[in-house]
Amino acid sequence: MIELKNIHRDFLVGEQKVHALDNINLSIVAGEYISIMGPSGSGKSTLLNLIGLLDSATAGTYLLNQQDVTALPDDKQAATRSKIIGFVFQAFHLIPRLTAADNIELPLMLAGMEPLQRSPLVNKALTEMDLSDRAHHRPDQLSGGQRQRVAIARATIMQPKILLADEPTGNLDQKSGQDVINILEQLNRQGITVIIVTHDSNIGGRATRQLKMVDGRIESDQPLSPACL
């Protein structure tokens, strides 16, 4: 499903070149549950953004479903993202003036779906995320856990094949964070490929495969035993 070959991502900081990703080679098959761990600045989020077509490689090749997406123009990147990839971020990134239902509905509107088709999908998502009684609340009227559940519903409303989560529990208390991880794992059991960046070793250890990054490189790539789940 995902194939990265000799991927480099360089940034200029002043006059100094920084190797955010340094010769990454990675294969991910459909349905995997992967955690990416490592210290701050190790390249975790850069790798996730590149997989999600929010960033582009300086060098190397990225194959997504056997299609070379390394140098897709912006419009085709956006079209590919909307069909295949969902995102969940630490900071939620909900639109403040929209209700929970409206935030969830937004990807369907952008895809051109008619209102009569959108409504049952949004209601189903609200029910599945235990948010039916918060449908008409704005983000500032929701708890952190509720906001993240809205974000997950929005990320999955288009039924993506891949769900990318960047520190999804970073702004949550322990119980809310556990609820979010349970939801992500349930989505993985339904067949969605889940890739999660986290600093939390307990969360990272729940995946079935773990990457550890240091200085823009994958230092280790190992399967995790069922005992870790």
C-alpha positions in Angstrom: 0.0 0.0 0.0 2.8 2.4 1.0 6.3 2.2 -0.3 9.0 4.8 0.5 12.3 4.4 -1.4 15.4 6.3 -0.4 13.3 9.3 0.8 15.1 12.4 1.9 13.5 15.6 3.2 15.8 18.6 3.7 15.1 22.0 5.1 17.1 25.2 5.2 17.4 26.8 8.6 19.3 30.0 7.9 22.2 28.9 5.9 22.3 25.4 7.4 20.7 22.4 5.7 18.8 20.1 8.1 18.1 16.5 7.1 14.6 15.9 8.6 14.4 12.6 6.8 17.6 10.8 5.8 17.3 7.9 3.4 14.0 6.4 4.6 13.0 3.0 3.2 9.7 1.8 4.4 6.9 -0.6 3.3 3.5 -0.7 4.9 0.8 -3.1 3.9 -3.0 -2.5 4.1 -4.5 -3.0 7.6 -1.3 -2.5 9.6 -1.3 -0.7 13.0 2.0 1.1 13.3 3.4 3.4 16.0 6.2 5.9 15.2 8.3 6.9 18.2 11.5 8.9 18.9 12.7 12.0 20.5 11.5 15.5 19.5 13.1 16.5 16.2 13.7 12.9 15.1 11.5 13.3 12.0 8.3 11.5 13.2 5.9 14.2 12.2 7.8 15.0 9.0 7.4 11.3 8.0 3.7 11.3 8.8 3.1 14.5 6.8 5.0 13.0 3.8 3.0 9.8 4.0 -0.2 12.0 4.1 0.8 14.1 1.1 1.0 17.2 3.3 4.7 17.4 2.4 6.9 16.3 -0.4 10.3 14.6 -0.5 13.5 16.4 -1.5 14.7 13.1 -3.1 13.4 9.5 -3.4 10.2 7.8 -4.5 6.9 7.5 -2.8 4.5 4.8 -4.1 0.9 4.8 -2.8 -1.2 1.9 -4.0 1.5 1.3 -6.6 1.1 4.8 -8.0 4.1 7.2 -7.9 2.9 10.2 -5.9 6.3 11.7 -5.3 5.8 14.8 -7.4 2.0 15.1 -7.8 0.7 18.6 -8.3 -1.2 20.2 -5.4 -4.7 19.6 -6.9 -4.0 15.9 -7.4 -2.4 15.5 -4.0 -5.6 17.0 -2.5 -7.8 14.7 -4.5 -5.8 11.7 -3.4 -5.8 12.7 0.3 -9.6 13.2 0.3 -10.2 9.7 -1.1 -7.6 7.7 0.7 -6.2 9.4 3.8 -7.7 10.8 7.1 -5.8 12.9 9.6 -6.1 13.3 13.4 -4.0 16.0 15.1 -3.0 16.8 18.7 -4.6 20.2 18.4 -7.9 18.9 16.8 -8.0 21.6 14.1 -11.7 21.9 14.2 -13.4 25.1 12.8 -14.4 27.1 15.8 -17.6 28.7 14.4 -19.0 25.3 13.2 -20.9 22.8 15.3 -19.7 19.3 15.9 -22.1 18.1 13.2 -21.0 20.7 10.7 -17.3 19.9 11.3 -18.0 16.3 10.6 -20.0 17.1 7.5 -17.4 19.4 6.0 -15.5 16.8 4.0 -18.8 15.5 2.5 -19.7 19.1 1.5 -16.3 19.6 -0.1 -16.7 16.4 -2.0 -19.9 17.7 -3.5 -22.3 15.3 -1.8 -26.0 16.3 -1.7 -27.5 17.3 1.7 -29.9 14.4 1.7 -27.0 12.0 1.4 -24.8 13.8 3.9 -27.3 13.9 6.8 -27.6 10.1 7.6 -23.8 9.7 7.3 -23.2 12.5 9.8 -25.9 11.2 12.2 -24.3 7.7 12.0 -20.8 9.2 12.8 -22.2 11.2 15.7 -23.8 8.0 17.1 -20.7 5.9 16.7 -18.6 8.5 18.5 -21.2 8.9 21.3 -21.7 12.5 20.3 -25.4 12.7 19.3 -26.2 14.9 22.3 -23.3 17.3 21.3 -24.2 17.6 17.6 -25.1 21.3 17.8 -22.3 22.3 20.2 -19.3 24.3 18.9 -15.7 23.2 19.7 -15.4 25.6 22.6 -18.5 24.0 24.2 -16.9 20.5 24.1 -14.4 18.7 26.3 -11.0 17.8 24.8 -12.0 14.2 24.4 -15.2 15.2 22.7 -13.3 17.5 20.3 -10.9 14.6 19.4 -13.9 12.3 18.8 -15.3 15.0 16.4 -11.9 15.1 14.7 -11.8 11.4 14.3 -15.4 11.3 12.9 -14.5 14.1 10.4 -11.3 12.2 9.5 -13.2 8.9 8.8 -16.5 10.2 7.3 -15.1 9.7 3.8 -14.1 6.1 4.7 -10.3 6.5 4.1 -8.0 3.5 3.8 -5.3 5.1 5.9 -5.7 7.1 9.2 -2.7 9.1 10.3 -2.7 10.3 13.9 -0.1 12.8 15.2 0.0 12.7 19.0 -3.8 12.3 19.2 -3.8 12.0 23.0 -1.3 14.8 23.7 -3.9 17.3 24.8 -6.1 14.8 26.7 -6.4 13.5 30.2 -5.7 9.8 30.7 -9.3 8.5 30.4 -10.1 10.6 27.4 -6.8 9.5 25.8 -7.6 5.9 26.4 -11.1 6.3 24.8 -9.4 7.8 21.7 -6.9 5.0 21.4 -9.7 2.5 21.8 -11.6 4.2 18.9 -8.5 4.1 16.7 -7.9 0.5 17.4 -11.5 -0.4 16.6 -11.1 1.4 13.3 -7.9 -0.7 12.6 -9.9 -3.9 13.4 -12.3 -2.7 10.7 -9.5 -2.7 8.2 -8.2 0.8 8.2 -4.4 1.2 8.2 -3.6 3.2 11.4 -0.2 5.0 11.8 0.2 6.9 15.0 3.0 9.2 16.1 3.4 9.3 19.9 5.8 10.0 22.7 3.9 7.7 25.1 5.5 4.3 25.3 2.3 2.7 26.6 0.4 3.9 23.5 3.3 3.0 21.2 3.5 -0.4 22.6 -0.1 -1.2 21.7 0.6 -1.2 18.0 1.5 -4.4 16.1 4.6 -2.8 14.6 6.8 0.0 15.9 9.2 2.3 14.2 11.8 4.2 16.3 13.4 7.2 14.7 16.6 9.1 15.5 18.0 12.1 13.6 15.7 11.5 10.6 16.5 7.8 10.2 14.5 4.7 11.1 16.7 3.2 13.9 14.5 0.2 14.4 11.5 -1.4 12.8 10.0 -4.3 14.7 6.8 -6.3 15.1 5.3 -6.2 18.6 3.9 -9.4 20.1 0.3 -9.8 21.0 1.3 -9.6 24.7 1.9 -5.9 24.1 -1.7 -5.2 23.1 
